[in-house]
Amino acid sequence: YVHRMASFDAIIRSFKSDSSDRDREHERWQAEGLSLVDAIRRASLSMVPGKKRLIRQSHQCRLPGAVLTEATGAVLSLVDEIAKARDFDELHSLVRAACASVQGTGPLYCYDVAHRIGLHLGIHPEVIYLHTGTREGAKALGINVTGREHIAVRELPKPLQVLSAGQAEDVLCIYKSWFGSALKEMHIASRC
């Protein structure tokens, strides 16, 4: 367990050093003096700053432009409700409702769009929303995710509980394979 704890600590250090500058830049860029309509448009089209120009956020790079355009219109149709969102869960629910009929959008797209709009509004997730990557990461850690849309940070192993829900979402996605292989190694070692 001590080795595992050290590994979790290494993951947290690595994650924070790799993501901190990029995350601050994205947060600043999404929040900078935009109207809510422009922030929604930017978030729904999945555009983020690259080194020299805007690029499509990697999670949505395979979605056709027509899907992003349709989803953008759908999310923009709820701009008044989005402006009144009191917390991330309400914002996320609005984005999910807007995109429900847009073929090609799914849980990851809805989370990412809500997250980017939330940066503009100063609203952050308080729980870890489950989509394919986070679900796999949580399952690899032995967390029961059956039929669940989100999990609490307190359900993660103690060393990971220092992360915010948004950071934990990223860590579960990025390190899902490591979690799975590390748990298998621990299980095999415990039988020796």
Secondary structure, DSSP 8 states (H G I E B T S, - for coil): -HHHHHHHHHHHHHHHHHHHHHHHHHHHHHHSS--HHHHHHHHHTTEEE-SSSEEE-GGGTTS-HHHHHHHHHHHHTTHHHHHT--SHHHHHHHHHHHHTTSTT--HHHHHHHHHHHHHHHT---SSEE--HHHHHHHHHTT---TT-SEE-GGGS-GGGGGS-HHHHHHHHHHTHHHHHHHHHHHHHHHH-
